[in-house]
């Protein structure tokens, strides 16, 4: 007998327990949908192969169909003097024209980039500043909405010197460019001439091998020019791949790889015709043969061609041939055969909070993870015109139309994510806003389910859940299988990305006693994470060498295979599994393969499970099967993203569905017949984020024991406007004639921009509830609904209200804070005559990543001791990211305090700076589960609206209702509400996120500048805390002792403010911040000024 887990979350989650096993206690549903900062929706196909084509001819930009087979299209050129040729052509288009072209390219999976310099420019020889040039280029790329840059550096004179000037220029330039254009959001490729990879002494300065060594992690791939180097150079497979001539030794493809350049980053670059280059041309048949030969030796970089239209879609199709066929490659149309199976996984996404049929997958039409041999799903070839039975064109999603389904596609880290939705869902809220979060289904499982176990993840997709189990749940080994090899390549990539963001358990040191960055990354580790900006800046690091002693530790304990697991054995099956998980695939197996396929799948699982093994299965209700069969209308959203018109897949699924006799409700009986035990239901939350009927955690919390009795008995202020907000309003003694401020047309001195505000019915009291603002905020934070949201006059009103409603004055009851922290907690406590307990953060050691250990981490054991010693503590304030520490508090720490049974009060997590930190770190993901949690946020920081004073609290409805009952009436003004509504629209949110990316890049640049000469010599120490906010905190050191010096720091602060007009914040009196200045990240000009002035003051 085997233990079986059969579950329904957005669909249905159960556990089947063997009759010989002891069933675990039911787990309360935990919906852990975390608000995250969405990344720029880049079209960058991160994993090889890449297929690049340039265009330097003055002609109309090609359509996406004309570029079928390519996934990178480069406009030539951006020069030191500005855009030229096709770059000018692009810049002169209207915004609508750009949007239309870009949308079509994006839908086809084509990245649109600009090529810089070319043979025209000599950046190094001409003396161009590399940093300023990079910043100027990046600004142009961002302003033009492009996906990145190709660096076509052809300053031969500088390279020929052999003095390293060319290499150093490229290294500095690339570093600055990547800072401005973060990895994963923008492409940066280089297009070096092949001879520049010749090893020293061919190039005295090191050549491109040095460039790759120094900044290769910032370069996504190389469009290597294997041409223009001589009539016989690189013109056959031998000289191109394995043995270049003596003229350019060691520069054939595999010789460059042998020199240390990653094989999957090297593209074979060729002219499209003999007229496109002086020499080096190869016909497509010969080149295709060389490509096939290289691929057989584990090369997968791709191909570059100069240029369109001489080389178009037929050219690349011929070159890719059967090695990289269009049906399986980038920018590939769907196959035309009506019997072709679309082999795409349908795993539900780890980062969506939407629907029972959501899937994290590539931008393809959905199909079964495992398809019965007799089933078919037909598609039509991609073209500019839909097939007769397909969609009637492609349109952007709009709230005005009703759809049966569709897909949301984003670029997350290095992976495309497509989240499918059905007719009972809306894509985000009413404005089409999408939010991301962590996978909520794992939270339903017991903590020890995977500990020390062998796990099989069927339909693993890009490996997000697989890696999470391996990294955070203690599994000895996790195997992910998926039918789609493209997704499996993405899964291996996900493994690297997850490892890149993981800090080590023990940080080895180099001989000087300082931690080595490489050693830090390559040591074995527990899941403790670097900020996402680390991986964005440096790219994914290499997986450390396999050691048998570390085989059960991530990343060595996770692997992936491409397999149709329902019908194919894999070698790992021989050893069996302790746990098999199958999320969101049963419907697709059933629809595509019929009753026999789903039954066969269940028997396969039973056969490979160990005795007392566990099968975790998420099923989808029968009504969602019908929605899945209506994908002809789903194309309206889907086809903009895939460029592959789906040829009435609904018809095929409908035909299959007619033969289905089994229903998901029958699965339990089938599983029992096979040999599984009874089902244990783990959770049901319905569709979307509807709370479960099961009690929220923790069991030891009772809100009526926390709120003061007089507050519980309070009858809130009410007025007629709470019920009636339109009509003839004569209830509130307002001035019916309105305000008396003249408009700009009457009084010229009136600011014209004020007129819009004056038209806001200012003579009326504001909306008492502001439900629309609350709904938008709830959607962005992945909170169930507006009943979980409270609006205050800044977060300070929320702090004050929480103390007034929970903590009795007169020192009878207390709050607990963790200094150094935000000063208003203590100030408000004093105003309300509330007792104060302080448990300082850890003040020794280096900063711990994510605040889990080391400097500025929360001392949880000491917090618990304080609670045990003083039961009168009613509130605990945690600032995350901290102010002034800039350090994020991990969710595991917050959970530990929330779950501590001796604490009967409320934990308040202040997240004013959360949008500047790692996505998925917000405690809002816990609100749906913890009644003793309140999360505060604000529009003052990331939204840039400090002047309107709008604070937000997220909590369970009972606490929100208490705050609402206690607040002053009409606390949010109409102008504030009006501006907040505008700030929360999709375009405004997108702009806010873009500005955050720029601020993060500026933060990194400021940190690097202060770490570079002359600042360390002048007495600027290493920043304390972590970079999870929009500021950094740096100590000013004593000139002699080299220790933090409060007196000198205050002198610097005062001099900057009083004589130079630069105001930073002196934080030296804060615990653990001796001698420190807090510097907010400003504009580029402000940053330059503060650096110059700081250098001047310190140099005196």
KEBA-761964 format. One record per residue (C-alpha): y, x negated, z negated. Coordinates in steps of 0.05 Angstrom, whole numbers, plus 5000, padded with zeros to 4 digits. Each point is the difference from the previous one (the first is absolute). Example, Ala and Ser with C-alpha at 12.3 -4.5 7.8 and 13.67 -1.06 7.14 Angstrom:
# residues 2
491047544844/506949735013/
This chain:
# residues 1100
500050005000/507149785011/506750184970/504550325050/507550114999/502850565045/507450104992/505950425021/507149764992/504450235056/493650315022/494450014948/497349464954/493550064960/494949554967/492650125009/496149714943/492649845003/495750404951/497649324973/507149764989/505350144948/506050315032/506649684985/505150454966/504250385050/506249635020/506650365001/503449995068/504849435008/504550055060/503049325007/504750085058/505249464992/506850015030/500949405044/505549725041/497950135072/500249415046/503749965065/495650385050/498649385043/495250045058/497549304987/492649935012/498649484946/493049795017/498149635063/499550075059/507250045023/502050125072/507249815014/504150105063/507249785012/505450325044/505949605024/501450385064/506050475004/496550655010/498550654965/495649914940/492850175016/496650614973/494749954947/494850185052/502249405042/498649564940/493150274984/495749434974/505849634966/502150074928/506249565001/505750065050/505549474996/507050105027/502949355026/504749714973/504249964939/504249375006/504649624953/505750355036/496850684989/495450475040/498849885074/495950305056/495150524973/502749924930/506850225026/496750555038/497050264935/506449924961/503950415050/495350604995/502250604960/496850144933/496250585029/497449585058/497749464952/496750504955/496350325058/497549345028/498249724932/496250634981/495949965064/498449274988/498350144927/495450565020/496449525046/499349474946/505049545034/504849584959/506849895032/502949324983/505349535028/498849295024/505049494976/502949395035/495349845059/501649435046/507450165000/501549824928/499349344964/501250214928/498749334967/503449565052/506150465000/500649964925/498850734984/499250134925/492750244992/501350464940/506150335029/496650085067/494050334968/504350474960/504050195062/493750125040/496850414945/506150434992/499950155075/492650174998/501050474941/506150335031/496350115065/493950304967/495249485028/493449794971/501149264997/501449335034/496549525045/502749294992/499849705069/502849324979/500549535060/504749464976/496249445034/505349494986/499450104925/492449975001/500049395045/504149614949/494049994954/504549954939/497950664969/506750355014/496850545043/494450124949/504850044941/504650475038/494150465015/497449984928/506850174970/501350535054/493250334991/500650014924/506850345004/497650485054/493950224960/504350104938/504350495040/494150315037/494450094949/492749895018/496450655014/506450345021/502249555058/496449555048/501949275005/496349645055/501449325032/498949805072/499049254999/498049585059/492849784992/501649255000/504250094937/493450104962/497849305018/498949614935/504449434976/502049505028/501150415063/505650334962/503249544950/502650584959/493350354995/500850505055/497750724993/494349784955/505249844948/503550665013/493450374990/498549604937/506850164969/501550715022/493750235035/499150544947/506650315024/497949995073/495550575022/497449685063/501649485054/501050195073/497949315024/502749815069/494149695036/504149905063/505849605030/496849354978/497349745066/496450255062/493149884972/501350134926/496550594966/497650305066/492650044986/496050214939/498449294979/507249744999/502450664971/494950074945/496449374980/502649355032/507249935023/501949425044/502349324976/507150205018/500050504943/494249804955/497150464947/503850615024/494650445029/498950644961/494149784957/503149314990/506250334970/495350414956/496649364979/506849734978/500550564949/503450585034/496750684988/495950225060/502150734994/507349805005/499649635066/501350415063/498449725069/506650045038/500150025075/504750195057/498550675034/500549715070/500749315029/507450155011/501250124926/499249274981/500249315032/492549914987/494450204954/498450665035/492950274997/497450615036/497850574957/492649915014/500049274978/504450144940/495550584979/494149535002/503649504956/502050554951/492850234996/497649284989/505149904944/498150654967/492749804997/502349414958/503350464948/507049985028/503750665000/507449835007/501650385064/504049885063/507349925018/502950075070/506649855033/502350515024/500750745017/499650305052/496249445034/494750104947/499150714978/494450444974/495049825056/501149254986/498550044926/494250485011/496849505047/501249424952/497350374940/494050225040/493950154958/502249514946/505750424975/498950665037/505750494998/495650534968/499449594937/506249575000/507250044983/504250495038/493750285030/499250705029/494450444979/493849985044/499650505056/492650184997/498650684972/493949724964/503649444965/499950024924/506649844966/497349544946/505450064947/499250034925/502650604963/500849724931/505450354960/505949544988/501149634936/507450085007/501050725018/501050584954/499450525053/493650345022/492550084997/499449745070/504949424994/497249375028/502149274997/498349755068/502649695063/504350385050/494250335035/497550715006/495750194941/492550015006/493949904956/498749394960/492850105020/498450405062/493350295019/497549705066/500450675035/507150184979/506049895044/507449964991/503849945065/506749695012/504349915061/503049365026/506949834975/505350175050/506950285004/497350705011/495350384954/493350205027/499450745020/496150184937/504249554954/506850054969/505950265037/504449404990/502049604940/505550204951/502849754935/498150404939/505050524978/500150484941/501750555048/493249995034/493250184972/494249535013/492650034986/499649264985/502449315015/500749304974/504849564962/499649285022/503349444961/499549254997/497849784931/499649264985/496249785062/496450645017/501350635038/498850624958/499050695030/499750584951/497650645032/502450684976/497850715014/503450675006/500250134925/504049374990/506849785021/501649285019/503749824937/505050514976/504050505042/504049435029/493949615022/500449474945/493549634989/498249654935/494749494985/495849894939/493749674974/493250335011/499450564949/492550105006/497949364964/504050244940/494950574991/494349514988/498049704934/502649304986/493149694998/497050325062/500749385043/499749464946/494849485020/497350465055/498349915073/504150515039/499750275071/506250325029/498050425061/505750115049/504349474967/505550025053/504849424989/496949844932/505550234953/495250364952/494749475011/504649444979/502850404942/493050104971/498349275009/506649764973/501450474942/493650354980/495449424983/494750105055/495349425011/500250135075/502950535046/497950095072/504450415046/497050275065/503650365055/498250195071/506549735029/500449245007/507650035007/500350314931/495249484972/504549455026/505650344963/495650034938/498949255000/507649935009/501050474941/495649554958/504649415015/506350414986/497250254933/498249294981/506949765020/503350474951/495349824943/502149494949/494749564967/497250064931/500949264987/505449615036/497949285013/505449474997/501449395041/500749324969/507250114978/497850604959/503250515046/495950565031/498349895073/501450615044/493849875041/495849894938/502850634971/497950405061/493349685009/497550034929/495350564979/503750604974/500150674967/504250565031/507049794979/504950065057/505849625030/505950425025/498850265070/505849575024/495749384988/495050205053/505650285044/503449324999/494149535004/494750425034/492850064977/497149374972/493249715015/494050264961/497649434954/493349675016/493950384978/496949754936/493450304975/502650014929/505750455022/496150475046/501350614956/507549894999/504950275051/500649845058/492949725004/496950654975/502150425059/497649995073/500250455061/495450185058/500850395064/494250505002/498350725013/497050024931/497250705006/495349765055/499849254991/497349574943/504249414977/496949384966/503250164933/495950654998/493849594982/502949844931/502150714987/506450254966/501850264932/505750435027/501350295069/506850325014/501850445060/507050264999/502350525051/494649875052/494950564988/503950515042/500449535059/492749814997/498450734996/504650235056/498049455048/492749944984/498050694976/495750224941/494749475015/505149444996/502750194932/493050084972/497949345029/506149674969/498250264931/492849755008/502549315021/504349974937/494150204956/495649475032/504749424986/502150204930/496749674940/496750444947/505650324959/504849815055/506350415012/502350345064/507450165001/501550505056/506450355017/498950635041/504850445037/500050764994/497350405058/506950285017/502449305017/494549955052/503650545039/506549624995/496749375026/497850385062/507150175019/502349315018/502650215068/506550194964/499649404954/501649585061/507450194994/500749474945/494049565015/501549825072/506749694985/496149474963/493749875039/501950045073/493050305010/500250735017/494350354965/496250425050/498850634960/495849704945/500650674966/495650305054/494449494986/500550094925/500250755008/493649995041/496649554948/502550444943/496850625030/493149704989/501349824927/496050414951/501149574939/506450064959/502949494951/498050484945/492749885021/500449254991/498150024926/493550355016/498449515056/501349414955/495650294945/494450115051/500649275021/499349774928/507049954971/501550304932/504950554982/507249955020/505449794952/506750275023/505349464990/506250375020/503350545042/507449995014/500350435062/503849775061/505949554990/502349824931/498650654964/498549834927/493050124973/498650554950/496849484956/504449764942/504549415014/499349364961/500249794946/496350464954/503649744938/506850235025/503350654981/507150105025/501650504946/499049464948/504849545035/505850465015/504450154940/498950714973/507350215010/499449805073/493650395009/503550614971/506049915045/502250565046/503049635060/506850185027/499350495057/504850345046/499850505056/500349435050/493049784980/497550645033/505350165053/503549485043/502850405057/504150635011/506650174967/499849524940/504350274944/495749774942/502549314979/507650074995/501149525058/506449955039/498550455059/505849715040/496849315001/502749314986/507149765016/498749325032/503349995068/496049795061/501849395040/503250455053/504950264947/501249384959/499449355041/498849594937/493450364989/494149605025/497050365060/492949854976/501650424939/500450645041/492450085003/499849984924/505650494994/495950505040/494450014949/502150634962/502849574944/502750614965/492850214986/495649714946/494349575028/493050235013/496650014931/493349765025/500749595064/492850155020/500749725070/502149324973/494350014950/495050195055/502249425043/499649514942/493150274981/497549905072/502649285003/496849834933/493450365016/501350474941/496750695005/506350435002/507150114977/497750254932/498449284983/507249775014/506249994957/507049795023/504949664954/506949705001/497149315010/493849774964/504349934938/500250764992/492450015003/499649464947/504850384955/496450675009/493249704986/502449724934/503550644981/494150455014/494549554972/502849564944/502950264936/506649664980/501549674934/495049435010/494250474985/496849885068/500349415047/499649745071/496649355022/503049535051/497749335028/505949525004/502849695042/501150685031/505350495023/505450054947/501250755002/493550154963/502749674937/507150275010/497550715008/495549934940/506049794958/504150585026/494550494981/498749664933/492949855021/495749434971/498449415045/493649585002/500049385043/493849675028/502749425042/496749835066/495949375004/505349445000/495749395012/496649715060/501350115074/501450685030/493650405008/499250325068/500850754993/501849904927/492650004980/500349364961/504849444988/507450044990/503150694995/493350374998/499350584951/496249804938/495650624998/496249804937/506549914963/502550685025/493650314973/500949664933/507050264995/497650715016/494549944947/505049754949/505350535014/497650705022/507350225004/500849665068/501050575049/502249655064/498349345034/504849745053/497149535053/504649725053/496249865064/502349595037/503649734939/507449914992/501649434992/493049725011/498950265070/492650054981/495550575019/495450304947/493150125029/497250714999/494049764960/504749824942/503550675003/493350365001/497549614940/506050234959/499650725026/492650034981/501049714930/497750574956/504249804940/506550105039/501850735001/506749925034/502749915071/500249375043/506349945042/499649535060/506949825027/499349845074/507149905023/497949405043/493150245022/501750035074/501249255001/493149844974/492950025027/498050675033/495150404959/502849764933/503650624978/497650364938/501550665036/492749945023/498150164928/504550604988/494950515026/495049754948/503949834937/503950524961/502849464956/503549625056/507150055026/502249565059/507449905012/503049795067/507050015029/503950035065/504749454975/496049405022/495750045063/503950605027/506649664987/503150614967/502149744932/506550395004/496850695002/496249894934/493450345017/494049844957/492950285008/494450124951/492850155021/495450314949/495250574987/503450695005/500050144924/504349394986/504450135061/501250714974/502149734932/505049535032/502650565044/500950454940/504049474964/504649725053/507150235010/500750565051/501749805071/499149264983/499549785073/506450105039/500350295069/502749365033/494549604967/494750505024/502950005070/499849245005/493049974969/497450505052/502849575055/497049374970/493050314997/499650205073/494849625041/505249595039/503649814936/493549814965/498149575060/506749664998/499449894925/493249685010/502949555055/505549774954/494949864945/496349555048/506449635015/501549934926/493049734986/501049495055/506849814969/496849964932/494949505026/505449615036/504449964937/494149784958/498249465051/507349775003/500649934925/493549614999/502649515052/504749414991/505249954970/498850574952/494249724958/503949354992/506250394979/496150384946/497350645031/493050124972/494150385028/501050764999/496950344941/496050645006/497550255067/503550225064/498550744996/507250244998/506549915039/502249424957/497849334974/501149684932/501149254999/501249544941/505849514999/497649354970/503549494956/501749385040/496749534950/494350384967/498350415063/498850604954/503250695008/507149964974/503650644979/506749674993/499849705070/497250645030/505650414969/505149505026/497250075070/500050764995/507250014975/502649505051/496750365058/503150664978/506949794979/501849465051/495550135060/499150765003/492549974995/497050444945/492949894978/496950194932/499249554940/493450174967/499449414952/500250444938/493850385022/493449814967/496549485042/505949935048/503849424969/504949695048/498650515054/504350325053/497750635037/502150005073/499550645040/497949925073/506250115041/501849995074/498949375041/507349814993/500050144925/493849574992/503149425037/506350064957/496350024934/495949395019/506249625020/503950194938/494149874954/499249305030/507549884991/500050224927/493749624981/502549385035/506249944956/
